[in-house]
C-alpha cells in the first residue's frame, strides 16, 4: 500500500471521527480524488474491519461508521495495523 493511500485512509478515519456522516462528494473534496478512488478507500477500510452504514437521501448516499454494540467507542486503525494488514494481504 502506498504512502498516499495510507494517508488518504487515515484522513478518512479522522473525518469519520469528527463527522457523523459523509457523502461520496464530501470525501472526494476532502481527499481531492475521484469517485472510484473514494470507493476503493472505503473498501480498504472495510477490509480492515470497519463497518459502514449507508443511508440514501435526495440522491446522495450518506456513509457513517457502524459501531459494534459490544464496543463503547470507535477506535481507528493505526498506521502500523494498516501496514501489517497490507503485508498479510500480499503474502
N, C-alpha and C positions, 0 to 999 in steps of 0.2 A: 504494500500500500504506500503510495507516495506521500510525501510530507504535505502536499497541497490537499490531498484527500483527508488526511488525518486532521488538518487544521479546519477543514470545512465541517467535518463530523463534530469536532469539538465546539465549533461556533454554533452548530445546530443544537447541540446538547445545552449549551448555555442559554440559547434563545428560548428553548422549551422550559428551562428553569425560570426564566423571567416572565414569559408569556404563557397563558393557559392554552391558547390555540394559535396556530399559524396556518396560513394558506400556502399553496404552492407559489403563487406570485410573490407573497411576502418573503418566502425562503429564497426565491430567485433573486430578489433585490438584495437581501441580506448577504447572500453568497456571491452575488454578481456572476450568475451562471444561468444556463438554460434549464428548461423543464425536465429534460431527460437526465441531466446531472443531478438535479434535486431528487428525482425518483431513485436514482442509483444510491445517493447518500442515505435516503430513507431505508432502502433495502439493506444497506450495510449496517445501519443501526439496528434494524430488526434481526439481522444475523448475530448481533452481539447480545440479543436477549431483550431489547427494548420493544415493548408492545405499543402500538399506536391505535387510538380510537379515531374513527373518521365520522364526520358529520357533514352532510350536504345542505347548503342553504344558498339561495339566489345564485345558482350555477357555480358556486365555489365549494370546494371540499376543505373543511377545517380539520386539521390534524392536531391531536393532543396526545400526550403520553398517558397510557393507561397504567394506573398504579395497582399493584397487586394488593388484594385485601389483607394479605399477611404482613406486608411491609408498611411501616408508618410513614416513610418518606422515600422519595425518589433519589437514588444515588447514581450520578452519572458514571459512565465507564471511563476509567483513566486512560491516558495515553499509553501506558505500559500494557494494560489489558488489551487495548486495540491492536498494538503491535504483536502481542502474543497470539491473539486470535488470527491475525493475518498470517503469521508464521505457520500456525497449525493448519490453516486452510490451504496453504501452498505445499504441504508435505505430500 
